[in-house]
């Protein structure tokens, strides 16, 4: 059972847990309550080992927790929409028996900007809207003073605040106020998505993983050894390194023969030890005085995981500059795993129009998606065949043929030309295009 720490003011935490337990009964939701948002940092750092994930009542505590060493994929927060602002605005208008014309709001800018958009719509329908944007490190007293001073000067009829403590202080001072808390719909939606993400993460981590390692030119290596004992000692040292690797990923080792070994474990264990795998591969290459390559495969069955690993290993043979190729269960291929040159693409395509045109051009789906991934990674608006050949480790002639074939079926086009400093023809500049653009 996963344990989820719910962080926020008492009212919010109670509301979130009550609804979360209705949605997901197979997970334990533990309350962690603060008086002021800045306490979030201490809460998360002190109790991170007691929970598997963190759920925050809003963007403020989430932002504070993001500044700690806790991994980002363990954190999420309830997403506010403009509905929370409208709710407070309408409730108070109903209480006062008239449409509020002067209001103050404090708000923290968030990536979604939904609340800011909501304020923009309200501003069109009121005479005066006073807004204070603030950072997570702000003293709540500053927010209280902002609203209270406007109230004393008679500039507002109502205040909306993100802080429950500010809301309480304003009410005690006689200022009509509303605490902008998440609605039931927002809590339900966030908790549902979050728990689904957790379950997906669990199934993903427990997938079967196969790590296939190969000593290149193993036959030549044996021929170089003058005595049979030398080979056996070398193999013992090699197995020692592999067993250490097995222990680290909690896996089992199978000797395939002729310098090839397979380690079976789980996806989570292998993905978490990529750097250690690279270190062991480097050690082995020094010991054996030969290049060591690896194919990693993930799938729901042992057969498919091994098949993906074998396919990944074969791909390292096709490209001498790549040491590790990982193939995931959804068809995603990751080359140069763990390096800055890491490139992720798929050997599958879903658009029937693209598939048909690639067949017509005699270009494989894998090559096309690899070019797409490279362009996206490098943030190229356009490219030359020389760019492709240098990045994809292929000859420029081959790159020219592929791009020409893509142009012939409307998946690429000539964008322009680049004049050379030396004599010769101008270099053509290309751009990939969607089939929709040619229809």
KOLVEXKE-755256 format. One record per residue (C-alpha): x, y, z; residue number from 1; residue in one letter. Coordinates in steps of 0.02 Angstrom, whole numbers, padded with zeros to 5 digits. Layout:
N
PT, X, Y, Z, NUM, a
...
//
This chain:
439
PT, 00000, 00000, 00000, 1, x
PT, 00069, 00169, -00051, 2, x
PT, 00077, 00307, 00080, 3, x
PT, 00038, 00483, 00021, 4, x
PT, 00079, 00634, 00130, 5, x
PT, -00051, 00771, 00115, 6, x
PT, 00020, 00943, 00159, 7, x
PT, -00074, 01104, 00191, 8, x
PT, -00179, 01203, 00316, 9, x
PT, -00292, 01098, 00430, 10, x
PT, -00454, 01140, 00336, 11, x
PT, -00381, 01096, 00166, 12, x
PT, -00296, 00935, 00222, 13, x
PT, -00454, 00872, 00306, 14, x
PT, -00557, 00910, 00151, 15, x
PT, -00431, 00828, 00033, 16, x
PT, -00410, 00669, 00136, 17, x
PT, -00598, 00647, 00159, 18, x
PT, -00627, 00653, -00028, 19, x
PT, -00467, 00556, -00074, 20, x
PT, -00519, 00409, 00037, 21, x
PT, -00684, 00398, -00058, 22, x
PT, -00591, 00391, -00224, 23, x
PT, -00445, 00276, -00179, 24, x
PT, -00460, 00153, -00035, 25, x
PT, -00301, 00054, -00076, 26, x
PT, -00186, 00199, -00028, 27, x
PT, -00151, 00277, 00141, 28, x
PT, -00165, 00467, 00152, 29, x
PT, -00065, 00541, 00297, 30, x
PT, -00100, 00720, 00356, 31, x
PT, 00043, 00844, 00378, 32, x
PT, -00027, 01011, 00437, 33, x
PT, 00062, 01179, 00442, 34, x
PT, 00019, 01348, 00518, 35, x
PT, 00115, 01446, 00386, 36, x
PT, 00167, 01384, 00214, 37, x
PT, 00354, 01406, 00245, 38, x
PT, 00345, 01257, 00366, 39, x
PT, 00323, 01145, 00213, 40, x
PT, 00511, 01130, 00186, 41, x
PT, 00542, 01058, 00359, 42, x
PT, 00391, 00942, 00346, 43, x
PT, 00447, 00867, 00181, 44, x
PT, 00630, 00847, 00229, 45, x
PT, 00588, 00771, 00400, 46, x
PT, 00457, 00647, 00340, 47, x
PT, 00505, 00603, 00161, 48, x
PT, 00563, 00429, 00212, 49, x
PT, 00391, 00395, 00289, 50, x
PT, 00290, 00422, 00129, 51, x
PT, 00300, 00369, -00053, 52, x
PT, 00225, 00527, -00130, 53, x
PT, 00174, 00704, -00078, 54, x
PT, 00010, 00792, -00116, 55, x
PT, 00000, 00979, -00077, 56, x
PT, -00156, 01081, -00047, 57, x
PT, -00101, 01215, -00171, 58, x
PT, 00037, 01288, -00277, 59, x
PT, 00120, 01382, -00132, 60, x
PT, 00175, 01230, -00027, 61, x
PT, 00213, 01134, -00187, 62, x
PT, 00331, 01271, -00246, 63, x
PT, 00419, 01271, -00077, 64, x
PT, 00438, 01080, -00079, 65, x
PT, 00508, 01090, -00257, 66, x
PT, 00658, 01183, -00186, 67, x
PT, 00707, 01033, -00078, 68, x
PT, 00806, 00880, -00132, 69, x
PT, 00648, 00773, -00146, 70, x
PT, 00625, 00708, -00326, 71, x
PT, 00499, 00810, -00426, 72, x
PT, 00403, 00656, -00483, 73, x
PT, 00353, 00626, -00302, 74, x
PT, 00265, 00794, -00289, 75, x
PT, 00099, 00860, -00351, 76, x
PT, -00029, 00988, -00296, 77, x
PT, -00213, 01027, -00310, 78, x
PT, -00237, 01133, -00466, 79, x
PT, -00343, 01288, -00441, 80, x
PT, -00454, 01354, -00579, 81, x
PT, -00545, 01519, -00597, 82, x
PT, -00697, 01429, -00521, 83, x
PT, -00625, 01456, -00346, 84, x
PT, -00623, 01645, -00374, 85, x
PT, -00797, 01650, -00450, 86, x
PT, -00864, 01547, -00304, 87, x
PT, -00803, 01672, -00173, 88, x
PT, -00857, 01821, -00275, 89, x
PT, -01034, 01755, -00302, 90, x
PT, -01056, 01694, -00122, 91, x
PT, -01013, 01864, -00051, 92, x
PT, -01121, 01956, -00178, 93, x
PT, -01267, 01846, -00123, 94, x
PT, -01233, 01882, 00062, 95, x
PT, -01225, 02070, 00031, 96, x
PT, -01378, 02068, -00083, 97, x
PT, -01287, 02161, -00221, 98, x
PT, -01149, 02139, -00348, 99, x
PT, -00982, 02181, -00269, 100, x
PT, -00897, 02324, -00360, 101, x
PT, -00735, 02346, -00261, 102, x
PT, -00628, 02194, -00213, 103, x
PT, -00447, 02152, -00168, 104, x
PT, -00362, 01987, -00211, 105, x
PT, -00194, 01912, -00167, 106, x
PT, -00128, 01780, -00285, 107, x
PT, 00032, 01686, -00323, 108, x
PT, 00078, 01674, -00509, 109, x
PT, 00076, 01493, -00565, 110, x
PT, 00120, 01408, -00729, 111, x
PT, -00062, 01370, -00767, 112, x
PT, -00113, 01554, -00753, 113, x
PT, -00295, 01499, -00736, 114, x
PT, -00328, 01608, -00583, 115, x
PT, -00249, 01759, -00670, 116, x
PT, -00366, 01732, -00819, 117, x
PT, -00513, 01724, -00699, 118, x
PT, -00461, 01889, -00622, 119, x
PT, -00454, 01968, -00793, 120, x
PT, -00635, 01920, -00825, 121, x
PT, -00692, 01984, -00654, 122, x
PT, -00600, 02149, -00681, 123, x
PT, -00713, 02186, -00829, 124, x
PT, -00867, 02176, -00717, 125, x
PT, -00810, 02276, -00564, 126, x
PT, -00765, 02458, -00536, 127, x
PT, -00604, 02427, -00439, 128, x
PT, -00500, 02269, -00427, 129, x
PT, -00341, 02276, -00321, 130, x
PT, -00222, 02131, -00351, 131, x
PT, -00066, 02084, -00254, 132, x
PT, 00046, 01952, -00333, 133, x
PT, 00169, 01876, -00210, 134, x
PT, 00310, 01751, -00192, 135, x
PT, 00302, 01593, -00087, 136, x
PT, 00421, 01667, 00042, 137, x
PT, 00306, 01813, 00085, 138, x
PT, 00257, 01849, 00267, 139, x
PT, 00067, 01823, 00282, 140, x
PT, 00061, 01985, 00384, 141, x
PT, 00106, 02080, 00225, 142, x
PT, -00048, 02008, 00140, 143, x
PT, -00158, 02053, 00288, 144, x
PT, -00093, 02232, 00286, 145, x
PT, -00127, 02243, 00098, 146, x
PT, -00311, 02200, 00117, 147, x
PT, -00340, 02287, 00284, 148, x
PT, -00267, 02454, 00229, 149, x
PT, -00378, 02455, 00074, 150, x
PT, -00528, 02416, 00185, 151, x
PT, -00485, 02557, 00307, 152, x
PT, -00472, 02680, 00163, 153, x
PT, -00643, 02625, 00102, 154, x
PT, -00574, 02565, -00064, 155, x
PT, -00642, 02386, -00053, 156, x
PT, -00801, 02298, 00000, 157, x
PT, -00728, 02124, 00002, 158, x
PT, -00559, 02031, 00006, 159, x
PT, -00508, 01864, -00072, 160, x
PT, -00351, 01780, -00004, 161, x
PT, -00250, 01621, -00034, 162, x
PT, -00202, 01606, 00151, 163, x
PT, -00328, 01535, 00279, 164, x
PT, -00236, 01624, 00421, 165, x
PT, -00254, 01792, 00329, 166, x
PT, -00439, 01755, 00300, 167, x
PT, -00464, 01723, 00488, 168, x
PT, -00371, 01883, 00537, 169, x
PT, -00472, 01987, 00413, 170, x
PT, -00636, 01919, 00480, 171, x
PT, -00582, 01957, 00658, 172, x
PT, -00543, 02136, 00603, 173, x
PT, -00718, 02151, 00529, 174, x
PT, -00666, 02138, 00346, 175, x
PT, -00781, 02030, 00236, 176, x
PT, -00662, 01902, 00162, 177, x
PT, -00655, 01735, 00073, 178, x
PT, -00521, 01601, 00078, 179, x
PT, -00488, 01540, -00099, 180, x
PT, -00482, 01352, -00067, 181, x
PT, -00494, 01211, -00195, 182, x
PT, -00667, 01153, -00244, 183, x
PT, -00723, 00971, -00228, 184, x
PT, -00712, 00951, -00417, 185, x
PT, -00532, 01013, -00419, 186, x
PT, -00482, 00898, -00276, 187, x
PT, -00569, 00749, -00355, 188, x
PT, -00490, 00779, -00525, 189, x
PT, -00313, 00801, -00455, 190, x
PT, -00322, 00651, -00337, 191, x
PT, -00391, 00539, -00474, 192, x
PT, -00253, 00586, -00597, 193, x
PT, -00120, 00573, -00462, 194, x
PT, -00171, 00399, -00402, 195, x
PT, -00181, 00338, -00582, 196, x
PT, -00004, 00404, -00610, 197, x
PT, 00056, 00312, -00454, 198, x
PT, -00021, 00148, -00513, 199, x
PT, 00054, 00170, -00686, 200, x
PT, 00223, 00204, -00607, 201, x
PT, 00207, 00045, -00503, 202, x
PT, 00164, -00065, -00652, 203, x
PT, 00301, 00017, -00753, 204, x
PT, 00434, -00012, -00619, 205, x
PT, 00384, -00194, -00596, 206, x
PT, 00395, -00234, -00782, 207, x
PT, 00524, -00365, -00828, 208, x
PT, 00691, -00295, -00881, 209, x
PT, 00827, -00383, -00981, 210, x
PT, 01004, -00315, -00990, 211, x
PT, 01106, -00399, -01127, 212, x
PT, 01295, -00367, -01128, 213, x
PT, 01417, -00417, -01263, 214, x
PT, 01606, -00415, -01275, 215, x
PT, 01642, -00365, -01454, 216, x
PT, 01757, -00476, -01558, 217, x
PT, 01765, -00606, -01419, 218, x
PT, 01832, -00740, -01538, 219, x
PT, 01977, -00628, -01588, 220, x
PT, 02011, -00595, -01403, 221, x
PT, 02024, -00782, -01368, 222, x
PT, 02141, -00806, -01515, 223, x
PT, 02258, -00673, -01445, 224, x
PT, 02275, -00770, -01282, 225, x
PT, 02424, -00887, -01287, 226, x
PT, 02370, -00999, -01143, 227, x
PT, 02198, -01071, -01106, 228, x
PT, 02217, -01024, -00923, 229, x
PT, 02230, -00840, -00972, 230, x
PT, 02058, -00847, -01051, 231, x
PT, 01984, -00934, -00899, 232, x
PT, 02059, -00807, -00778, 233, x
PT, 01994, -00667, -00888, 234, x
PT, 01820, -00743, -00889, 235, x
PT, 01824, -00759, -00698, 236, x
PT, 01865, -00574, -00680, 237, x
PT, 01728, -00534, -00804, 238, x
PT, 01600, -00638, -00707, 239, x
PT, 01652, -00553, -00546, 240, x
PT, 01607, -00384, -00621, 241, x
PT, 01444, -00451, -00691, 242, x
PT, 01395, -00530, -00524, 243, x
PT, 01425, -00362, -00439, 244, x
PT, 01311, -00285, -00569, 245, x
PT, 01182, -00423, -00538, 246, x
PT, 01186, -00389, -00352, 247, x
PT, 01160, -00202, -00381, 248, x
PT, 01005, -00228, -00491, 249, x
PT, 00943, -00378, -00390, 250, x
PT, 00946, -00485, -00547, 251, x
PT, 00998, -00657, -00611, 252, x
PT, 01142, -00688, -00731, 253, x
PT, 01134, -00804, -00882, 254, x
PT, 01287, -00842, -00988, 255, x
PT, 01238, -00848, -01172, 256, x
PT, 01413, -00897, -01231, 257, x
PT, 01540, -00817, -01345, 258, x
PT, 01558, -00660, -01238, 259, x
PT, 01372, -00626, -01219, 260, x
PT, 01279, -00617, -01052, 261, x
PT, 01100, -00575, -01001, 262, x
PT, 01041, -00509, -00833, 263, x
PT, 00855, -00518, -00793, 264, x
PT, 00781, -00399, -00664, 265, x
PT, 00642, -00268, -00653, 266, x
PT, 00627, -00107, -00751, 267, x
PT, 00637, 00000, -00594, 268, x
PT, 00798, -00084, -00535, 269, x
PT, 00885, -00069, -00704, 270, x
PT, 00831, 00111, -00739, 271, x
PT, 00889, 00162, -00565, 272, x
PT, 01064, 00093, -00595, 273, x
PT, 01105, 00158, -00770, 274, x
PT, 01261, 00250, -00709, 275, x
PT, 01323, 00094, -00616, 276, x
PT, 01292, -00011, -00774, 277, x
PT, 01396, 00113, -00875, 278, x
PT, 01537, 00106, -00746, 279, x
PT, 01540, -00084, -00751, 280, x
PT, 01540, -00083, -00941, 281, x
PT, 01691, 00034, -00937, 282, x
PT, 01780, -00079, -00812, 283, x
PT, 01746, -00231, -00920, 284, x
PT, 01810, -00144, -01076, 285, x
PT, 01974, -00105, -00984, 286, x
PT, 01990, -00283, -00916, 287, x
PT, 01952, -00364, -01083, 288, x
PT, 02039, -00233, -01191, 289, x
PT, 01884, -00236, -01301, 290, x
PT, 01727, -00134, -01325, 291, x
PT, 01575, -00184, -01220, 292, x
PT, 01400, -00143, -01283, 293, x
PT, 01228, -00167, -01205, 294, x
PT, 01047, -00185, -01257, 295, x
PT, 00911, -00156, -01128, 296, x
PT, 00732, -00214, -01153, 297, x
PT, 00574, -00190, -01051, 298, x
PT, 00409, -00283, -01071, 299, x
PT, 00271, -00375, -00979, 300, x
PT, 00345, -00546, -01021, 301, x
PT, 00521, -00618, -01013, 302, x
PT, 00514, -00664, -01197, 303, x
PT, 00474, -00488, -01257, 304, x
PT, 00598, -00406, -01136, 305, x
PT, 00736, -00518, -01203, 306, x
PT, 00680, -00485, -01382, 307, x
PT, 00690, -00296, -01354, 308, x
PT, 00862, -00313, -01271, 309, x
PT, 00925, -00417, -01418, 310, x
PT, 00858, -00288, -01541, 311, x
PT, 00943, -00149, -01442, 312, x
PT, 01108, -00244, -01442, 313, x
PT, 01096, -00270, -01630, 314, x
PT, 01073, -00083, -01651, 315, x
PT, 01238, -00049, -01561, 316, x
PT, 01322, -00155, -01694, 317, x
PT, 01243, -00049, -01831, 318, x
PT, 01311, 00110, -01751, 319, x
PT, 01486, 00093, -01679, 320, x
PT, 01476, 00257, -01582, 321, x
PT, 01331, 00196, -01471, 322, x
PT, 01364, 00090, -01316, 323, x
PT, 01188, 00065, -01244, 324, x
PT, 01020, 00056, -01332, 325, x
PT, 00861, 00039, -01229, 326, x
PT, 00695, -00018, -01303, 327, x
PT, 00537, 00006, -01199, 328, x
PT, 00375, -00092, -01205, 329, x
PT, 00286, 00046, -01303, 330, x
PT, 00413, 00040, -01444, 331, x
PT, 00516, 00190, -01387, 332, x
PT, 00701, 00174, -01427, 333, x
PT, 00831, 00269, -01325, 334, x
PT, 01007, 00277, -01395, 335, x
PT, 01164, 00326, -01296, 336, x
PT, 01070, 00299, -01132, 337, x
PT, 01132, 00409, -00990, 338, x
PT, 01239, 00520, -01103, 339, x
PT, 01214, 00699, -01161, 340, x
PT, 01190, 00628, -01337, 341, x
PT, 01041, 00525, -01278, 342, x
PT, 00907, 00519, -01412, 343, x
PT, 00731, 00449, -01391, 344, x
PT, 00618, 00399, -01536, 345, x
PT, 00498, 00262, -01589, 346, x
PT, 00500, 00125, -01719, 347, x
PT, 00310, 00136, -01728, 348, x
PT, 00199, 00263, -01817, 349, x
PT, 00012, 00284, -01795, 350, x
PT, -00034, 00402, -01938, 351, x
PT, -00088, 00291, -02085, 352, x
PT, -00049, 00431, -02210, 353, x
PT, 00131, 00444, -02146, 354, x
PT, 00152, 00254, -02148, 355, x
PT, 00089, 00245, -02328, 356, x
PT, 00205, 00385, -02385, 357, x
PT, 00355, 00308, -02298, 358, x
PT, 00321, 00144, -02389, 359, x
PT, 00313, 00239, -02552, 360, x
PT, 00478, 00326, -02512, 361, x
PT, 00560, 00163, -02452, 362, x
PT, 00609, 00249, -02289, 363, x
PT, 00586, 00151, -02127, 364, x
PT, 00473, 00216, -01988, 365, x
PT, 00622, 00203, -01870, 366, x
PT, 00730, 00317, -01979, 367, x
PT, 00590, 00445, -01999, 368, x
PT, 00546, 00453, -01813, 369, x
PT, 00732, 00461, -01771, 370, x
PT, 00752, 00614, -01883, 371, x
PT, 00596, 00692, -01803, 372, x
PT, 00666, 00661, -01628, 373, x
PT, 00836, 00735, -01674, 374, x
PT, 00757, 00893, -01747, 375, x
PT, 00650, 00914, -01591, 376, x
PT, 00797, 00885, -01474, 377, x
PT, 00913, 01005, -01567, 378, x
PT, 00769, 01131, -01589, 379, x
PT, 00807, 01149, -01772, 380, x
PT, 00682, 01251, -01873, 381, x
PT, 00769, 01185, -02029, 382, x
PT, 00920, 01076, -02066, 383, x
PT, 01045, 01019, -02196, 384, x
PT, 01091, 00841, -02244, 385, x
PT, 01262, 00875, -02168, 386, x
PT, 01176, 00912, -02000, 387, x
PT, 01087, 00744, -02008, 388, x
PT, 01240, 00644, -02060, 389, x
PT, 01350, 00714, -01921, 390, x
PT, 01220, 00689, -01784, 391, x
PT, 01155, 00519, -01841, 392, x
PT, 01325, 00445, -01885, 393, x
PT, 01281, 00410, -02066, 394, x
PT, 01362, 00459, -02230, 395, x
PT, 01307, 00623, -02308, 396, x
PT, 01262, 00529, -02466, 397, x
PT, 01142, 00419, -02366, 398, x
PT, 01066, 00572, -02281, 399, x
PT, 01042, 00656, -02450, 400, x
PT, 00952, 00501, -02518, 401, x
PT, 00836, 00490, -02366, 402, x
PT, 00790, 00676, -02370, 403, x
PT, 00763, 00672, -02558, 404, x
PT, 00646, 00522, -02537, 405, x
PT, 00550, 00614, -02399, 406, x
PT, 00534, 00767, -02511, 407, x
PT, 00467, 00659, -02653, 408, x
PT, 00319, 00601, -02546, 409, x
PT, 00283, 00768, -02461, 410, x
PT, 00356, 00732, -02289, 411, x
PT, 00496, 00860, -02312, 412, x
PT, 00526, 01012, -02420, 413, x
PT, 00667, 01127, -02474, 414, x
PT, 00663, 01279, -02359, 415, x
PT, 00802, 01379, -02442, 416, x
PT, 00986, 01379, -02486, 417, x
PT, 01145, 01423, -02393, 418, x
PT, 01290, 01499, -02491, 419, x
PT, 01461, 01423, -02460, 420, x
PT, 01615, 01530, -02426, 421, x
PT, 01713, 01423, -02548, 422, x
PT, 01668, 01384, -02726, 423, x
PT, 01532, 01257, -02760, 424, x
PT, 01345, 01238, -02763, 425, x
PT, 01240, 01316, -02625, 426, x
PT, 01191, 01198, -02484, 427, x
PT, 01006, 01156, -02481, 428, x
PT, 00910, 01185, -02319, 429, x
PT, 00764, 01070, -02279, 430, x
PT, 00614, 01064, -02164, 431, x
PT, 00504, 00917, -02112, 432, x
PT, 00320, 00946, -02146, 433, x
PT, 00158, 00865, -02089, 434, x
PT, 00054, 00773, -02221, 435, x
PT, -00089, 00893, -02176, 436, x
PT, 00014, 01038, -02242, 437, x
PT, 00020, 00958, -02414, 438, x
PT, -00165, 00916, -02423, 439, x
//
